[in-house]
Amino acid sequence: AVTLELGGETWDFYTSADTVAELLIAEGIPLEAEDAVQPPSDTRLEEGMTVRVDKARTVYLDVDGETQSVRTLATAPDAILREQGVTLEPYDVVLVDGTAYSADQLAAAKWDAPPLTLAVQRSAEVVVQDGAEERLIVTTTLTVAQALDALGLTLYVGDLITPPPETPVHDG
């Protein structure tokens, strides 16, 4: 008699399997490298033993223009980013399923459910020159037009914008 915990559900049943791995095979539970099993797969089954399987989830991660899917057991977005070796600068923004969070907000938030998508928007220092006025700003917007809009600048048809409004923003 063993207990199997999987995906928040628990089953008690009898088995003739000798090891945890044989039990999982007999019950049709495939494992992937990122999944966690306790006790380990090679452990011999004993009467009354509980076997817990935690299945990794897929998260779509967009960092520095590169999108990839990763499998993880982590639930908190900052933990997922750390696990993937992604570091955040102070002004970077992370979109968690489309909602923007600063690095501080991300670390302070409580996460009950794992995200489906994480997108890191890197911050950039940009000099905005408006006539004689020059301002250094830090922005996470993607284009010149979005950066100017975030500043609340009113633009007119006759204004000269260099580089063009659709230009991607980057440091400098």
Buried (B, 14 or more C-beta within 10 A) or exposed (E): EBEBBBEEEEEEEEBEBEBBBBBBBEBEBEBEEBBEBEBEBEBEBEEEBEBBBBBBBEBBBBBEEEEEEBEBBBBBBBBBBEBBEBEBEEBBBBBBBEEEBBBEBBEEEEBEEBBEBBBBBBBBEBEBEEEEEEEEBEBBBBBBBBBBBEBEEEEEEEEEEEEEBEBEBEEE
